């Protein structure tokens, strides 16, 4: 079972830190930085890619106040939603200031939710998060900008690998192609 401390220790190991922490409150420099960086870095990594374990379906009713222009309706962004990934009808939308602007009377969408329990994290997400935390810890704990760049590059490469794995899990979104070259050949 993964825990916040285990994730932070994994990140500390990636920067070569021998000071493994027992708690985020243990008073060490490493623990203080981990505590300060963890939640924001977790949310950053969640937002960076539609990790399947973090996808959640939402159905929202519009607010009574309409947007000034551009869209017919506005909806309050759910507090646990970090990002609207796609709408039910793949119709245009805009997010701004905690609102989702959209034209339909009801907003159905798949969003990236804030998952706080590390026990629910996908193993590939755990590795990506550890890499990003390590990158964020590199400069304050090792004073190495080069190590930070290397870990950021490794994080980006790992997310591409996770995307490939994710593409093989479950039914993929399909879009009807009418009168395309493939149908013409059949």
Helices and strands as residue ranges (DSSP letters): H 4-14, H 29-48, G 52-54, E 55-61, E 73-76, E 81-87, E 94-96, E 99-102, E 106-113, G 118-120, H 123-142, H 145-166, H 181-185
